[in-house]
């Protein structure tokens, strides 16, 4: 009898700015036919996922990929040996470049991934937005990349208020005044550096799509949702599933045009049939478990693709299903924290 499949998932920080990892893990846990053990990869001993023992069987601290790439490779090989890891699912923008550069090295060591190509990853850059929108046959808001206060002032004058002020990797803020835009610029630049993106504010409904491409132009599944309320950081708090044929066709055109491989999220503003592409994210969003909850288990399908298995492609989900995020208090033993601090694993 073969050993159970072991899947490692990163991004298990389920705080007020939740990462996608716990949602991915819940999807894997809820697929009885996959029957896998789930390993958490954390960057800090206080990441909540470490203490969700009903979800993660084991957890390991790993070094930041931007700090020492070779150290992270060695740590992943250690996790493979200790926990028999078969597949790793990275879920954070900041770590994807590392996994793209080292995918073949990991595969040679028996660790599978299913990720976008490097060229596809570059499409997530805000300056590529118009190109992606053109291929998907949708619109794109005007935007400017700025590196200073004077450049920001000029961008606001050109685009007009209100605007969205965004980091190149994370964070997006609405600014109704120039002073507010300057404050958002300072906040993003201090945390994430330059350039900062100033984007035209487009009116309409905010619709997001989570999906999965097979790397050959085929769509493996999608779910579209309308944001009903969001956090200060723009994270969805409540949402509802929708069916929007024109938006779904745009997603299919995007996947076919770029032969997208792996998970993605498309953020759009839709007014009637006018679709503005706001952002492309080359990984699952934090709300990915919503898709699993309405019958489209994308994390499970991604793992099957990583293993070269047959995968379901149906996206027959109902409209009008409500998603409500909530906080959950978990009581754990202090011993778990001490093990993570001293040994780097549970």
Secondary structure, 3 states (H helix, E strand, C coil): CCCCEEEEEECCCCCCCCCCHHHHHHHHHCCCCCCEEEEEEECCCCCHHHHCCCCCCEEEECCCCCCCHHHHHHHHHHHHHHHCCCEEECCCHHHHHHHHHHHHHHHHCCCECCCCCHHHHHCCCHHHHHHHHHHHCCEECCEEEECCHHHHHHHHHHHCCCEEEEECCCCEEEECCHHHHHHHHHHHHHHHCCCEEEEECCCCEEEEEEEEEECCCCEEEEEEEEEEEECCCCCEEEEEEECCHHHHHHHHHHHHHHCCEEEEEEEEEEECCEEEEEEEECCCCCCHHHHHHCCCCHHHHHHHHHCCCCCCCCCCCCCCCEEECCCCCCCCCHHHHHHHHHCCEC
